[in-house]
Structure formats: C-alpha cells, structure tokens
C-alpha cells in the first residue's frame, strides 16, 4: 500500500527523474528537431579540483576515464568516439588531444564550429587545478546544461577523491 502510494506521489516521481537525469542529458546531446532553429549559445564552466593534472587528464581523455563519470560506455575507433548511455549512443570526432592540457570533441550531428572541450588549467601562483568546460546548447537551456555538467563533475570528483 505504501509503495503503491509512493510511486504515484509527485515527490517520488521527482526523485526518480533526478536520479536518472544525468543519463538523460547525454541521450541526445545534438540538435533538437524543431520547425525553427533556436539560437545556440556557448556555455563555459570552471570547476576546481584537488588532484594532479595528470590524474585529471587521464579521466577526461581515456575511454576508461570517461566511463567513470561521463558515459556508461566509451568505444574508440581511430579518432571516432562512441559514447553510450542507456543503450543509446552518440558519436563524436576527437578534434584535439594535447597531453595533460585538453581534449576537444565534436558531435557528429552538431553544427560546424561547435564542440565540447575539457581543458585543465593550473594556476601558476597557487598551483590550483581546474577543469574548464566549453559546450554549446540552445538559448534558454543554459541552466539545464549547467546542472547536468555540475552533476557529472561531482561524479568525477567523487570517483577520484578530489
């Protein structure tokens, strides 16, 4: 009786939605189909980490590292990355991979000039390590994308203890 009532409650449905939200974002990161093309905007985020740049770079540049926080499974075929979430997959080209610095990907179905980049920054004065994320989204969806990146980065932090 309690379980039946709980499943119907808005609170429970909200919890279920939020628990699966991380996976839902990545099911379809490309363009949404609509009658008119929405304006795309650049989203830039910065997150502080307490770890070495080498450890962080391994997590953002290797299939095994990306599987710990970004996707359920990552397959690589040459420079072609396949990211799998909930049995759906999206392919991206690896545009740049500079050792201990950054990686840049471009979704196969994204407009020319768009990419998502994960860049490591080390402050020269304090030696603080940050990851700078550049992504693109439709205008008005910045908060949703920011929340999804926050959740993914929090997963990364917990996995590496940073």
C-alpha positions in Angstrom: 0.0 0.0 0.0 2.7 2.5 0.9 4.8 1.6 -2.1 1.8 2.0 -4.4 1.1 5.4 -2.9 4.8 6.4 -3.0 5.1 5.6 -6.7 2.2 7.8 -7.5 3.4 10.8 -5.5 5.0 13.7 -7.2 7.9 13.6 -4.7 8.8 10.1 -5.7 8.5 10.8 -9.4 10.7 13.9 -8.9 13.3 11.7 -7.2 13.2 9.1 -9.9 13.5 11.8 -12.5 16.5 13.4 -10.8 18.2 10.1 -10.2 18.1 9.4 -14.0 18.6 12.9 -15.1 22.4 12.6 -15.6 21.8 9.8 -18.1 19.0 11.6 -19.9 21.1 14.6 -20.9 23.5 12.6 -22.8 21.0 10.5 -24.7 20.5 13.3 -27.2 23.2 16.0 -26.9 22.9 17.1 -30.5 20.4 19.5 -32.1 16.7 19.2 -31.2 14.4 18.9 -34.1 12.1 21.9 -34.4 10.3 23.9 -37.0 12.6 26.9 -36.4 16.3 26.8 -35.5 16.9 28.0 -31.9 19.9 30.2 -31.3 22.9 28.3 -30.0 25.0 29.7 -27.2 28.4 28.9 -25.7 28.4 27.6 -22.2 31.7 28.0 -20.3 32.2 26.4 -16.8 35.1 26.1 -14.4 35.5 23.6 -11.6 38.3 23.4 -9.0 39.9 20.0 -8.3 42.3 18.9 -5.6 44.3 16.4 -7.6 47.2 16.2 -10.0 46.7 17.4 -13.6 48.0 14.0 -14.9 45.3 12.2 -12.9 42.6 14.6 -14.1 43.8 14.3 -17.7 43.5 10.5 -17.7 39.9 10.9 -16.6 38.9 13.3 -19.4 40.9 11.8 -22.2 40.8 8.0 -22.0 37.8 5.7 -22.6 38.2 4.1 -19.2 38.4 7.5 -17.5 35.3 8.9 -19.4 33.3 5.8 -18.4 33.8 6.6 -14.7 31.9 9.8 -14.9 30.7 10.9 -18.4 29.1 7.9 -20.1 28.1 4.3 -19.4 30.5 3.0 -22.1 33.0 4.6 -24.4 34.3 2.8 -27.6 37.0 4.2 -29.7 37.6 3.5 -33.4 40.5 5.6 -34.6 39.6 9.2 -33.8 35.9 8.3 -33.6 34.5 8.1 -30.1 31.2 6.3 -29.4 29.5 7.4 -26.1 26.8 5.1 -24.9 24.1 6.0 -22.3 21.1 3.8 -21.5 21.5 1.7 -24.7 21.6 4.9 -26.9 24.8 6.1 -28.4 26.2 9.2 -30.0 29.4 9.5 -32.0 32.0 12.3 -31.7 35.2 13.1 -33.5 38.3 13.7 -31.4 39.4 17.1 -32.7 42.3 17.8 -30.3 44.1 15.8 -27.6 47.1 17.7 -26.0 48.8 15.7 -23.3 47.9 17.0 -19.8 46.2 20.0 -21.3 42.9 19.4 -23.0 40.7 17.3 -25.2 38.1 18.6 -27.7 35.3 16.6 -29.3 32.7 17.4 -31.9 29.4 15.5 -32.0 28.8 14.1 -35.5 25.4 15.8 -35.7 26.4 19.2 -34.3 26.7 22.3 -36.4 30.1 23.3 -37.8 32.2 25.2 -35.3 30.6 23.6 -32.3 32.4 21.3 -30.0 32.8 20.4 -26.3 36.1 20.8 -24.7 37.6 19.7 -21.4 40.7 21.8 -20.5 42.9 21.6 -17.5 44.2 24.8 -16.0 46.9 25.0 -13.4 47.2 28.4 -11.6 50.8 29.4 -11.7 50.7 31.2 -8.3 48.6 28.8 -6.2 49.1 25.5 -8.2 45.3 25.1 -8.0 44.0 22.7 -10.7 40.8 23.4 -12.5 38.9 21.9 -15.4 37.4 24.4 -17.9 34.4 23.0 -19.8 33.2 24.6 -23.1 30.0 23.3 -24.5 27.2 24.6 -26.8 23.4 24.5 -26.1 20.2 26.1 -27.3 19.4 29.6 -25.9 17.3 29.2 -22.7 18.8 25.8 -21.8 21.9 27.1 -20.1 20.7 26.3 -16.6 19.7 22.7 -17.5 23.1 22.1 -19.2 24.9 23.7 -16.3 23.1 21.4 -13.8 24.0 18.4 -15.9 27.6 19.3 -16.1 27.6 20.0 -12.3 26.2 16.5 -11.7 28.8 14.9 -14.0 31.7 16.8 -12.5 30.5 15.9 -9.0 30.6 12.2 -10.0 34.1 12.7 -11.4 35.2 14.4 -8.1 33.8 11.5 -6.0 35.4 8.9 -8.2 38.9 10.4 -8.0 38.6 11.7 -4.4 39.1 15.3 -5.4 
